[in-house]
């Protein structure tokens, strides 16, 4: 049921960085520590926290605006937006909060997540969540449940 979510998160992360011309390769374990991360909370069918952590070089390699703190926050926002769209295909709805960016020395995830290698350094991503009571994963994806990537919806 919800055990598909880590793959969804990893795939969305790889797709996000590919959209900014930075290909990611899944690796088993981290070889270095991230320098910057952004955290974004969720409520709804999944209550949890998404974390995207990487090096300043990775942020700069994808950054069209020059502000690394703002850009890592935007990357986690876009990542969770992609995750949200994938989850909607399985009738799981989440509401997202405002991202928070952190810089530090030797930031390290605690449990779970995936590590990717890129030409600009490693990218770490994980989504720690608990399903809300009554949340149910629909096995068959419904592609009509969400707009296509890049479409604009006005409401």
Secondary structure in CASP SS format (residue, H / E / C, confidence):
PFRMAT SS
TARGET T0000
AUTHOR 0000-0000-0000
METHOD secondary structure of the structure
MODEL  1
X C 1.00
X H 1.00
X H 1.00
X H 1.00
X H 1.00
X H 1.00
X H 1.00
X H 1.00
X H 1.00
X H 1.00
X H 1.00
X H 1.00
X H 1.00
X H 1.00
X H 1.00
X H 1.00
X H 1.00
X H 1.00
X H 1.00
X C 1.00
X C 1.00
X C 1.00
X C 1.00
X C 1.00
X E 1.00
X E 1.00
X E 1.00
X C 1.00
X C 1.00
X C 1.00
X C 1.00
X C 1.00
X C 1.00
X E 1.00
X E 1.00
X E 1.00
X E 1.00
X E 1.00
X E 1.00
X E 1.00
X E 1.00
X E 1.00
X E 1.00
X E 1.00
X C 1.00
X E 1.00
X E 1.00
X E 1.00
X E 1.00
X E 1.00
X E 1.00
X E 1.00
X E 1.00
X E 1.00
X C 1.00
X H 1.00
X H 1.00
X H 1.00
X H 1.00
X H 1.00
X H 1.00
X H 1.00
X C 1.00
X C 1.00
X C 1.00
X C 1.00
X C 1.00
X H 1.00
X H 1.00
X H 1.00
X H 1.00
X H 1.00
X H 1.00
X H 1.00
X H 1.00
X H 1.00
X H 1.00
X H 1.00
X H 1.00
X H 1.00
X H 1.00
X H 1.00
X H 1.00
X H 1.00
X H 1.00
X H 1.00
X H 1.00
X H 1.00
X C 1.00
X C 1.00
X C 1.00
X C 1.00
X C 1.00
X E 1.00
X E 1.00
X E 1.00
X C 1.00
X C 1.00
X C 1.00
X E 1.00
X E 1.00
X E 1.00
X E 1.00
X E 1.00
X E 1.00
X E 1.00
X E 1.00
X C 1.00
X C 1.00
X C 1.00
X C 1.00
X C 1.00
X C 1.00
X E 1.00
X E 1.00
X E 1.00
X E 1.00
X E 1.00
X C 1.00
X C 1.00
X E 1.00
X E 1.00
X E 1.00
X E 1.00
X E 1.00
X E 1.00
X E 1.00
X E 1.00
X E 1.00
X E 1.00
X E 1.00
X C 1.00
X C 1.00
X C 1.00
X C 1.00
X C 1.00
X C 1.00
X C 1.00
X C 1.00
X C 1.00
X C 1.00
X C 1.00
X H 1.00
X H 1.00
X H 1.00
X C 1.00
X C 1.00
X C 1.00
X C 1.00
X C 1.00
X C 1.00
X C 1.00
X C 1.00
X C 1.00
X C 1.00
END
